[in-house]
C-alpha cells in the first residue's frame, strides 16, 4: 500500500471566500446567472418562444459557465483540461507502477 502525504493547502482552497468558492468563481457564476435571466426574459417575454427551448438554452449557458468557473481538474478549468487532453497525454511527475510490479520488494531493498 502506498502512503501519500496531503497537506492542508491541497485539501482546503486558500483563496476560498464563501462556500469554498473564490471571488473569481463567484463573479463568473454571477455573470452566467445574469446571462441566463436575460435569455429567459428575452426569449419568453419579448419574443414569446417556447419555454422548453428557452430552458434548454439556459441549461447550456449555465453548464458552460460552471465549466469555466467552478470545475477544476489538475488546476485547470474544464475546457482548458479538455483542450490539454486532446493535445497530448498528461505526464505525471512521479513514476506509477502497476499492480503486478515489484513495488513492495523495491521498498524493502532501499
Backbone as CSV, one residue per row, in Angstrom:
resi,resn,N_x,N_y,N_z,CA_x,CA_y,CA_z,C_x,C_y,C_z
1,UNK,0.844,-1.173,0.000,0.000,0.000,0.000,0.893,1.241,0.000
2,UNK,0.508,2.212,-0.784,1.267,3.457,-0.851,0.674,4.481,0.095
3,UNK,1.534,5.247,0.702,1.083,6.324,1.571,1.367,7.645,0.867
4,UNK,0.384,8.502,0.851,0.521,9.802,0.205,0.291,10.873,1.256
5,UNK,1.232,11.781,1.365,1.088,12.871,2.315,0.350,14.024,1.628
6,UNK,-0.752,14.433,2.212,-1.533,15.538,1.673,-1.538,16.654,2.709
7,UNK,-1.094,17.811,2.287,-1.077,18.946,3.203,-2.459,19.585,3.248
8,UNK,-2.653,20.461,4.230,-3.938,21.129,4.380,-4.212,22.050,3.195
9,UNK,-3.163,22.634,2.604,-3.352,23.523,1.471,-3.862,22.782,0.247
10,UNK,-3.568,21.499,0.134,-4.053,20.728,-1.005,-5.526,20.363,-0.850
11,UNK,-6.017,20.290,0.377,-7.407,19.912,0.594,-8.317,21.118,0.756
12,UNK,-7.815,22.215,1.300,-8.616,23.420,1.508,-8.073,24.512,0.589
13,UNK,-8.952,25.092,-0.213,-8.546,26.151,-1.129,-8.255,27.423,-0.337
14,UNK,-7.006,27.929,-0.348,-6.689,29.121,0.449,-7.361,30.392,-0.071
15,UNK,-7.806,30.391,-1.334,-8.460,31.572,-1.897,-9.970,31.554,-1.692
16,UNK,-10.483,30.530,-1.022,-11.926,30.392,-0.836,-12.450,31.499,0.066
17,UNK,-13.548,32.106,-0.357,-14.157,33.191,0.393,-15.496,32.747,0.976
18,UNK,-16.340,32.155,0.142,-17.683,31.777,0.564,-18.032,30.409,-0.008
19,UNK,-18.343,29.463,0.856,-18.726,28.100,0.463,-17.697,27.437,-0.446
20,UNK,-16.421,27.695,-0.226,-15.362,27.065,-0.998,-15.101,27.696,-2.347
21,UNK,-15.760,28.796,-2.660,-15.581,29.468,-3.941,-14.725,30.718,-3.782
22,UNK,-13.888,30.984,-4.777,-13.095,32.202,-4.765,-13.919,33.351,-5.349
23,UNK,-13.398,34.545,-5.260,-14.099,35.711,-5.792,-14.254,35.588,-7.308
24,UNK,-13.214,35.125,-7.988,-13.277,34.949,-9.437,-14.401,33.984,-9.821
25,UNK,-14.516,32.869,-9.119,-15.554,31.893,-9.412,-16.943,32.473,-9.177
26,UNK,-17.102,33.246,-8.096,-18.406,33.850,-7.819,-18.771,34.895,-8.870
27,UNK,-17.798,35.668,-9.339,-18.070,36.683,-10.357,-18.478,36.016,-11.673
28,UNK,-17.754,34.984,-12.086,-18.088,34.298,-13.341,-19.463,33.643,-13.241
29,UNK,-19.788,33.034,-12.112,-21.115,32.441,-11.959,-22.193,33.517,-11.900
30,UNK,-21.907,34.666,-11.317,-22.858,35.782,-11.320,-23.149,36.251,-12.733
31,UNK,-22.111,36.326,-13.560,-22.294,36.694,-14.967,-23.139,35.644,-15.679
32,UNK,-22.887,34.383,-15.411,-23.660,33.303,-16.024,-25.128,33.349,-15.624
33,UNK,-25.402,33.607,-14.351,-26.789,33.696,-13.886,-27.474,34.908,-14.501
34,UNK,-26.778,36.047,-14.575,-27.355,37.237,-15.202,-27.661,36.991,-16.680
35,UNK,-26.759,36.317,-17.376,-26.992,35.994,-18.785,-28.174,35.029,-18.943
36,UNK,-28.292,34.060,-18.040,-29.418,33.119,-18.091,-30.738,33.843,-17.862
37,UNK,-30.779,34.766,-16.908,-32.003,35.531,-16.670,-32.337,36.426,-17.856
38,UNK,-31.310,36.987,-18.493,-31.539,37.809,-19.682,-32.104,36.960,-20.824
39,UNK,-31.609,35.744,-20.978,-32.124,34.852,-22.016,-33.587,34.500,-21.743
40,UNK,-33.913,34.218,-20.490,-35.305,33.909,-20.136,-36.200,35.101,-20.444
41,UNK,-35.776,36.278,-20.017,-36.585,37.477,-20.257,-36.764,37.770,-21.734
42,UNK,-35.700,37.638,-22.490,-35.764,37.947,-23.916,-36.562,36.906,-24.693
43,UNK,-36.285,35.639,-24.467,-36.910,34.587,-25.274,-38.376,34.358,-24.922
44,UNK,-38.723,34.392,-23.623,-40.093,34.091,-23.224,-40.979,35.338,-23.300
45,UNK,-40.531,36.420,-22.678,-41.402,37.577,-22.532,-41.376,38.520,-23.741
46,UNK,-40.256,38.638,-24.425,-40.179,39.550,-25.566,-40.536,38.831,-26.866
47,UNK,-39.887,37.710,-27.144,-40.111,37.015,-28.400,-41.230,35.989,-28.331
48,UNK,-41.614,35.566,-27.137,-42.703,34.609,-26.967,-42.380,33.202,-27.435
49,UNK,-41.131,32.782,-27.301,-40.736,31.434,-27.719,-41.162,30.395,-26.689
50,UNK,-41.043,29.138,-27.063,-41.420,28.013,-26.212,-40.554,27.964,-24.957
51,UNK,-41.175,27.603,-23.842,-40.467,27.534,-22.562,-39.415,26.424,-22.579
52,UNK,-39.708,25.287,-23.201,-38.756,24.176,-23.238,-37.491,24.548,-23.995
53,UNK,-37.631,25.239,-25.113,-36.469,25.692,-25.875,-35.638,26.682,-25.054
54,UNK,-36.327,27.590,-24.390,-35.631,28.598,-23.588,-34.882,27.962,-22.430
55,UNK,-35.518,27.042,-21.728,-34.863,26.410,-20.587,-33.702,25.521,-21.035
56,UNK,-33.786,24.931,-22.208,-32.667,24.171,-22.755,-31.461,25.069,-22.991
57,UNK,-31.701,26.245,-23.568,-30.604,27.202,-23.782,-30.031,27.708,-22.462
58,UNK,-30.917,27.977,-21.492,-30.452,28.435,-20.174,-29.585,27.355,-19.527
59,UNK,-29.989,26.102,-19.633,-29.217,24.996,-19.069,-27.837,24.916,-19.713
60,UNK,-27.766,25.056,-21.022,-26.474,25.016,-21.724,-25.588,26.178,-21.310
61,UNK,-26.154,27.370,-21.191,-25.376,28.547,-20.763,-24.830,28.337,-19.356
62,UNK,-25.660,27.839,-18.450,-25.190,27.612,-17.076,-24.127,26.519,-17.016
63,UNK,-24.250,25.480,-17.838,-23.209,24.447,-17.886,-21.875,25.014,-18.359
64,UNK,-21.922,25.883,-19.349,-20.685,26.499,-19.846,-20.032,27.337,-18.761
65,UNK,-20.820,28.134,-18.053,-20.243,28.983,-17.013,-19.770,28.181,-15.810
66,UNK,-20.442,27.079,-15.486,-19.955,26.204,-14.413,-18.635,25.566,-14.827
67,UNK,-18.535,25.164,-16.090,-17.285,24.588,-16.595,-16.145,25.583,-16.585
68,UNK,-16.458,26.850,-16.800,-15.418,27.883,-16.777,-15.023,28.275,-15.364
69,UNK,-15.979,28.287,-14.449,-15.717,28.861,-13.133,-15.440,27.833,-12.052
70,UNK,-16.265,26.844,-11.906,-16.222,26.013,-10.703,-15.421,24.738,-10.894
71,UNK,-15.614,24.026,-11.976,-14.969,22.726,-12.164,-13.468,22.920,-12.359
72,UNK,-12.673,22.257,-11.531,-11.221,22.320,-11.629,-10.672,20.897,-11.667
73,UNK,-9.872,20.606,-12.694,-9.214,19.312,-12.824,-7.734,19.586,-13.030
74,UNK,-6.906,19.087,-12.140,-5.459,19.318,-12.181,-5.127,20.806,-12.252
75,UNK,-5.906,21.656,-11.585,-5.644,23.085,-11.541,-6.128,23.851,-12.756
76,UNK,-6.812,23.194,-13.684,-7.305,23.857,-14.895,-8.825,23.826,-14.900
77,UNK,-9.433,24.821,-15.563,-10.882,24.739,-15.695,-11.231,23.624,-16.673
78,UNK,-12.497,23.303,-16.761,-12.927,22.137,-17.524,-12.534,22.221,-18.994
79,UNK,-12.725,23.370,-19.618,-12.447,23.492,-21.044,-10.948,23.488,-21.340
80,UNK,-10.159,24.083,-20.461,-8.704,24.041,-20.636,-8.198,22.614,-20.461
81,UNK,-8.810,21.862,-19.522,-8.413,20.464,-19.312,-8.764,19.617,-20.524
82,UNK,-9.966,19.821,-21.085,-10.364,19.071,-22.284,-9.404,19.385,-23.426
83,UNK,-9.033,20.642,-23.569,-8.089,21.031,-24.627,-6.732,20.351,-24.403
84,UNK,-6.259,20.341,-23.157,-4.974,19.699,-22.855,-5.035,18.190,-23.104
85,UNK,-6.166,17.575,-22.797,-6.302,16.140,-23.026,-6.327,15.817,-24.519
86,UNK,-6.840,16.713,-25.339,-6.885,16.480,-26.778,-5.515,16.694,-27.423
87,UNK,-4.669,17.501,-26.782,-3.350,17.786,-27.345,-2.385,16.625,-27.144
88,UNK,-2.247,16.186,-25.909,-1.294,15.124,-25.607,-1.629,14.528,-24.240
89,UNK,-1.052,13.403,-23.910,-1.304,12.832,-22.583,-0.659,13.682,-21.496
90,UNK,-1.230,13.618,-20.319,-0.685,14.350,-19.179,0.419,13.503,-18.567
91,UNK,1.611,14.061,-18.491,2.733,13.351,-17.893,2.814,13.697,-16.419
92,UNK,2.875,12.689,-15.601,2.910,12.869,-14.154,4.365,12.992,-13.693
93,UNK,4.607,13.789,-12.637,5.980,13.943,-12.156,6.472,12.756,-11.326
94,UNK,5.646,11.749,-11.135,6.041,10.583,-10.355,5.941,9.328,-11.227
95,UNK,6.599,8.280,-10.765,6.572,7.025,-11.504,5.430,6.173,-10.971
96,UNK,4.526,5.800,-11.833,3.376,4.996,-11.444,3.628,3.550,-11.831
97,UNK,3.423,2.657,-10.885,3.649,1.246,-11.142,2.326,0.510,-11.095
98,UNK,2.216,-0.533,-11.853,1.001,-1.330,-11.897,0.906,-2.285,-10.719
99,UNK,-0.179,-3.030,-10.671,-0.422,-3.947,-9.558,0.518,-5.145,-9.580
100,UNK,1.044,-5.498,-10.742,1.888,-6.689,-10.838,3.383,-6.372,-10.705
101,UNK,3.742,-5.115,-10.509,5.150,-4.755,-10.354,5.642,-5.118,-8.958
102,UNK,6.921,-5.082,-8.809,7.533,-5.456,-7.530,7.816,-4.221,-6.694
103,UNK,6.792,-3.410,-6.461,6.965,-2.165,-5.710,7.353,-2.445,-4.256
104,UNK,6.706,-3.423,-3.622,6.993,-3.730,-2.216,8.417,-4.254,-2.064
105,UNK,8.910,-5.047,-3.007,10.267,-5.566,-2.923,11.282,-4.458,-3.069
106,UNK,11.023,-3.506,-3.938,11.949,-2.378,-4.119,11.998,-1.495,-2.876
107,UNK,10.855,-1.349,-2.194,10.832,-0.550,-0.977,11.689,-1.190,0.103
108,UNK,11.609,-2.520,0.223,12.369,-3.226,1.251,13.873,-3.158,0.966
109,UNK,14.251,-3.166,-0.292,15.667,-3.105,-0.647,16.265,-1.741,-0.307
110,UNK,15.490,-0.731,-0.377,16.004,0.627,-0.088,16.077,0.768,1.401
